[in-house]
Amino acid sequence: MASFKNIICLAILIFLVGNSSAQLSTNFYSNSCPKLFSTVDSAVKSAISKEARMGASLLRLFFHDCFVNGCDGSILLDDTSSFTGEKTANPNRNSARGFDVVDNIKSAVENACPGVVSCADILAIAARDSVVTLGGPNWNVKLGRRDAKTASQAAANNGIPPPTSNLNALISRFSALGLSSKDLVALSGSHTIGQARCTSFRARIYNESNLDASFARTRQGNCPRANGSGDNNLAPLDLQTPTNFDNNYFKNLVNQRGLLHSDQQLYNGGSTDSIVSSYANNPNTFYSDFVSAMIKMGDIRPLTGSNGEIRKNCRRTN
């Protein structure tokens, strides 16, 4: 009887995990492309050495890919005369960047092992390598994703939380993808690197009260109040160490120095305050939870097996 129950439990577990993420593994390319990791790492380090901000850009591409119909490389597809992809969706237009770096990584990987590694997997590895290069934690990336043959501008517009989101909206969106409030806060910690455009934080620095006054004045210095003036001016998401992956982002939130409205929502008298406090006080807790959340996010609806394809060029389908 016990063994029968065990079989039933196992069957349910397999069903819940689903075929897709269960087929991802950390050694997926160990035989078919043994030089994969060193090839990607070298290209990522080279790109970041030329421009430190590129690490944040590559990490963001992986987020914006996974949050739209799963981690399938759809964000990398260019628009064509008969197809509108995700690059021109509101969360990506004028802000998603690093596509040329992904092209360079793909070329290097194709030289090492032609037709083997998906663009979706290249994004997942590049995101990890960016974090590590900028001083953050390391982890084993699960691989085996295949590339989508289509993309959705509408799904990108609806699926990626805007910087104006309140806490309930953030929790709800992450929850819909199987990510917890803790995952939300940990993944938001990626804003310890990178920059944002004036259009993303203008309303906050002029209109909101849960904001350190001196910090607001600093930001107002390069983001004029009038729409259209300095819209593309950039500010670091973490003023202290914008190119170091650390826990200063959370210290900033505790001091009401979150740049985006959605950032400060994580520490604003709500249910996630205690998580932010724990990460502000203990970088190792943040790193550990960030790694878990990144692995979880990488499991969102991947195409595996005979689904999708291995694109030769990340910008277009075969």
Wavefront OBJ file of the C-alpha trace (Angstrom):
o trace
v 0.000 0.000 0.000
v 2.819 2.388 0.945
v 4.599 1.777 -2.350
v 1.371 2.429 -4.282
v 0.994 5.744 -2.428
v 4.586 6.583 -3.277
v 3.939 5.905 -6.957
v 0.860 8.160 -6.887
v 2.820 10.925 -5.120
v 5.617 10.622 -7.672
v 3.149 10.778 -10.556
v 1.582 13.921 -9.112
v 5.011 15.474 -8.579
v 6.024 14.763 -12.176
v 2.767 16.279 -13.367
v 3.281 19.422 -11.264
v 6.871 19.926 -12.342
v 5.761 19.551 -15.937
v 7.756 18.101 -18.770
v 9.505 21.313 -19.724
v 11.520 22.435 -16.712
v 12.128 18.787 -15.816
v 14.026 18.467 -19.121
v 16.389 21.324 -18.311
v 19.688 20.280 -16.776
v 22.951 21.928 -15.813
v 24.996 19.534 -17.990
v 22.774 19.665 -21.085
v 25.621 20.673 -23.435
v 28.513 18.971 -21.641
v 29.088 16.595 -24.577
v 27.651 18.565 -27.505
v 29.377 21.878 -26.690
v 32.061 21.436 -24.012
v 33.521 24.942 -24.550
v 30.136 26.681 -24.167
v 30.658 28.231 -20.724
v 34.165 29.518 -21.352
v 33.068 30.941 -24.722
v 30.124 32.866 -23.256
v 32.089 34.008 -20.216
v 34.881 35.418 -22.366
v 32.430 37.371 -24.559
v 30.498 38.729 -21.570
v 33.674 39.840 -19.770
v 34.867 41.550 -22.953
v 31.569 43.434 -23.361
v 31.491 44.543 -19.703
v 35.117 45.676 -19.823
v 34.128 48.018 -22.666
v 30.988 49.225 -20.873
v 30.226 48.235 -17.273
v 26.510 48.984 -17.762
v 26.263 46.107 -20.261
v 26.108 43.563 -17.423
v 22.835 45.061 -16.206
v 21.523 45.226 -19.777
v 22.157 41.514 -20.402
v 20.576 40.564 -17.072
v 17.530 42.683 -17.920
v 17.154 40.994 -21.327
v 16.822 37.634 -19.575
v 14.113 39.019 -17.251
v 12.196 40.578 -20.112
v 12.468 37.365 -22.097
v 11.233 35.071 -19.314
v 8.333 37.326 -18.317
v 6.803 37.090 -21.821
v 5.623 33.568 -22.730
v 8.544 32.005 -20.878
v 12.328 31.925 -21.379
v 12.346 31.302 -25.130
v 14.552 33.968 -26.727
v 11.507 35.751 -28.152
v 12.786 39.185 -27.095
v 15.719 38.814 -29.485
v 13.617 38.617 -32.665
v 13.710 41.679 -34.932
v 10.534 43.104 -36.445
v 9.946 42.272 -40.115
v 7.450 43.514 -42.697
v 5.052 40.760 -41.651
v 5.869 40.496 -37.943
v 6.002 42.802 -34.915
v 8.137 41.461 -32.103
v 8.809 42.507 -28.512
v 11.642 44.989 -29.055
v 9.191 47.826 -29.744
v 6.881 47.032 -26.803
v 6.671 49.825 -24.199
v 8.926 48.129 -21.587
v 11.645 47.542 -24.216
v 11.463 50.444 -26.663
v 14.439 52.805 -26.249
v 15.625 50.860 -23.195
v 16.272 47.173 -23.949
v 19.857 46.942 -25.153
v 22.733 44.513 -25.573
v 21.343 42.781 -28.664
v 24.634 43.288 -30.507
v 26.494 41.667 -27.596
v 24.135 38.673 -27.778
v 24.917 38.485 -31.517
v 28.646 38.416 -30.729
v 28.192 35.687 -28.116
v 26.057 33.651 -30.516
v 28.702 33.953 -33.262
v 31.424 32.761 -30.903
v 29.267 29.845 -29.731
v 28.390 28.927 -33.336
v 32.110 28.812 -34.126
v 32.650 26.430 -31.209
v 29.653 24.179 -31.898
v 27.409 25.072 -34.858
v 23.643 24.652 -34.557
v 23.701 23.272 -31.018
v 23.001 26.010 -28.457
v 19.786 28.048 -28.371
v 19.673 31.825 -28.064
v 17.390 31.368 -25.046
v 20.126 29.407 -23.261
v 22.786 31.921 -24.301
v 20.715 34.640 -22.592
v 20.430 32.559 -19.422
v 24.194 31.990 -19.253
v 25.023 35.608 -20.149
v 22.762 36.838 -17.325
v 24.600 34.645 -14.806
v 28.034 35.626 -16.133
v 27.104 39.318 -15.951
v 26.189 38.988 -12.270
v 29.407 37.105 -11.477
v 31.611 39.534 -13.459
v 30.176 42.456 -11.479
v 30.909 40.773 -8.151
v 27.692 38.862 -7.494
v 26.997 35.207 -6.686
v 27.590 32.261 -9.003
v 25.220 29.381 -9.771
v 24.796 26.436 -12.119
v 22.490 27.457 -14.967
v 19.888 24.921 -16.070
v 19.923 24.522 -19.862
v 18.072 22.797 -22.671
v 15.698 25.575 -23.755
v 14.839 25.980 -27.404
v 14.022 29.183 -29.273
v 10.540 30.439 -30.021
v 9.525 30.898 -33.640
v 7.347 33.858 -32.718
v 7.082 36.745 -30.253
v 4.293 38.938 -28.904
v 4.373 42.703 -28.549
v 1.015 42.599 -26.730
v 2.261 40.023 -24.217
v 5.369 42.146 -23.603
v 3.232 45.249 -23.030
v 1.058 43.371 -20.546
v 3.548 40.971 -18.982
v 6.472 43.127 -17.857
v 5.626 45.235 -14.782
v 6.163 48.972 -15.451
v 8.172 51.171 -13.038
v 4.878 52.767 -11.940
v 3.630 49.452 -10.457
v 2.417 49.326 -6.857
v 3.252 46.435 -4.530
v -0.007 44.524 -5.087
v 0.450 44.633 -8.862
v 4.052 43.415 -8.550
v 3.140 40.558 -6.213
v 0.242 39.575 -8.483
v 2.338 39.518 -11.670
v 5.168 37.532 -10.098
v 2.676 35.141 -8.509
v 1.088 34.465 -11.926
v 4.503 33.189 -13.042
v 4.978 30.987 -9.981
v 7.285 33.459 -8.219
v 6.787 34.367 -4.551
v 7.015 37.741 -2.788
v 10.499 36.726 -1.655
v 11.434 35.997 -5.286
v 10.052 39.416 -6.255
v 12.235 41.233 -3.729
v 15.326 39.126 -4.456
v 15.027 39.564 -8.222
v 14.407 43.314 -7.787
v 17.851 43.342 -6.197
v 19.230 43.190 -9.733
v 18.590 46.952 -9.642
v 21.798 47.148 -7.629
v 23.365 47.538 -11.107
v 22.300 49.463 -14.181
v 20.642 52.759 -14.985
v 17.179 54.126 -15.713
v 15.937 56.850 -18.033
v 14.521 60.099 -16.665
v 11.079 59.185 -18.061
v 11.005 56.182 -15.705
v 11.515 58.153 -12.481
v 10.487 61.774 -13.210
v 7.048 61.456 -11.593
v 8.576 59.949 -8.461
v 11.271 62.565 -7.829
v 8.868 65.496 -8.239
v 5.613 64.141 -6.802
v 6.242 61.467 -4.170
v 6.817 62.018 -0.458
v 8.393 58.664 0.521
v 11.690 59.942 -0.840
v 14.845 61.271 0.809
v 14.954 65.027 0.062
v 18.652 65.258 -0.786
v 18.380 62.215 -3.043
v 15.413 63.835 -4.842
v 17.406 67.043 -5.412
v 20.360 65.059 -6.783
v 18.123 63.254 -9.266
v 16.239 66.409 -10.249
v 19.602 67.827 -11.320
v 19.665 65.692 -14.478
v 15.940 65.047 -14.933
v 14.020 68.303 -15.536
v 10.362 68.453 -14.519
v 9.059 69.215 -18.029
v 8.169 66.220 -20.205
v 10.358 66.041 -23.282
v 13.286 67.734 -21.551
v 16.099 65.301 -20.800
v 13.823 62.273 -21.223
v 16.755 60.002 -22.085
v 19.114 61.279 -19.374
v 20.297 58.368 -17.252
v 20.630 57.871 -13.508
v 22.075 54.863 -11.644
v 19.509 52.636 -9.936
v 22.009 52.381 -7.068
v 23.836 55.655 -6.457
v 26.616 54.119 -4.306
v 27.938 51.237 -6.405
v 26.141 51.238 -9.798
v 28.495 48.684 -11.356
v 28.924 46.374 -8.344
v 26.447 43.590 -7.680
v 25.909 44.002 -3.920
v 23.121 44.692 -1.417
v 23.291 48.510 -1.467
v 20.013 48.600 -3.403
v 18.220 47.376 -0.274
v 20.062 49.804 2.008
v 18.858 52.559 -0.328
v 15.244 51.407 -0.017
v 15.466 51.488 3.790
v 16.703 55.098 3.467
v 13.937 56.014 0.984
v 16.373 56.254 -1.884
v 14.708 53.890 -4.320
v 14.908 55.481 -7.764
v 11.787 53.935 -9.283
v 8.305 54.022 -7.770
v 8.214 50.211 -8.073
v 11.522 49.957 -6.178
v 10.364 51.954 -3.147
v 7.081 50.022 -3.068
v 9.077 47.072 -1.734
v 9.834 49.083 1.425
v 6.878 51.314 2.102
v 5.040 49.899 5.113
v 3.886 46.790 3.244
v 4.291 43.015 3.418
v 7.787 42.947 1.877
v 9.466 45.431 4.284
v 10.941 42.647 6.422
v 12.501 40.905 3.398
v 14.121 44.179 2.277
v 15.464 44.716 5.825
v 16.964 41.233 5.952
v 18.733 41.731 2.606
v 19.973 45.198 3.660
v 21.511 43.638 6.776
v 22.787 40.393 5.274
v 24.207 40.268 1.739
v 24.629 36.498 1.910
v 20.902 36.013 2.510
v 20.207 38.200 -0.524
v 22.698 36.308 -2.685
v 21.268 32.936 -1.697
v 17.663 33.995 -2.368
v 18.635 35.755 -5.605
v 20.243 32.574 -6.952
v 17.156 30.511 -6.046
v 14.861 33.056 -7.690
v 16.961 33.256 -10.869
v 16.881 29.470 -11.245
v 13.122 29.519 -10.643
v 12.613 32.285 -13.190
v 14.679 30.359 -15.726
v 12.186 27.495 -15.385
v 9.243 29.585 -16.638
v 7.638 27.770 -19.584
v 10.751 26.822 -21.565
v 10.394 25.211 -24.974
v 12.125 21.836 -24.900
v 12.353 18.590 -26.849
v 10.972 19.057 -30.363
v 9.268 22.389 -29.594
v 10.754 25.559 -31.030
v 14.105 25.500 -32.796
v 17.795 26.316 -32.426
v 18.087 29.631 -34.241
v 21.161 30.186 -36.387
v 20.756 33.935 -35.933
v 19.157 35.180 -32.698
v 17.399 38.027 -34.532
v 15.353 35.859 -36.875
v 13.794 32.433 -37.129
v 15.353 29.766 -39.300
l 1 2 3 4 5 6 7 8 9 10 11 12 13 14 15 16 17 18 19 20 21 22 23 24 25 26 27 28 29 30 31 32 33 34 35 36 37 38 39 40 41 42 43 44 45 46 47 48 49 50 51 52 53 54 55 56 57 58 59 60 61 62 63 64 65 66 67 68 69 70 71 72 73 74 75 76 77 78 79 80 81 82 83 84 85 86 87 88 89 90 91 92 93 94 95 96 97 98 99 100 101 102 103 104 105 106 107 108 109 110 111 112 113 114 115 116 117 118 119 120 121 122 123 124 125 126 127 128 129 130 131 132 133 134 135 136 137 138 139 140 141 142 143 144 145 146 147 148 149 150 151 152 153 154 155 156 157 158 159 160 161 162 163 164 165 166 167 168 169 170 171 172 173 174 175 176 177 178 179 180 181 182 183 184 185 186 187 188 189 190 191 192 193 194 195 196 197 198 199 200 201 202 203 204 205 206 207 208 209 210 211 212 213 214 215 216 217 218 219 220 221 222 223 224 225 226 227 228 229 230 231 232 233 234 235 236 237 238 239 240 241 242 243 244 245 246 247 248 249 250 251 252 253 254 255 256 257 258 259 260 261 262 263 264 265 266 267 268 269 270 271 272 273 274 275 276 277 278 279 280 281 282 283 284 285 286 287 288 289 290 291 292 293 294 295 296 297 298 299 300 301 302 303 304 305 306 307 308 309 310 311 312 313 314 315 316 317 318
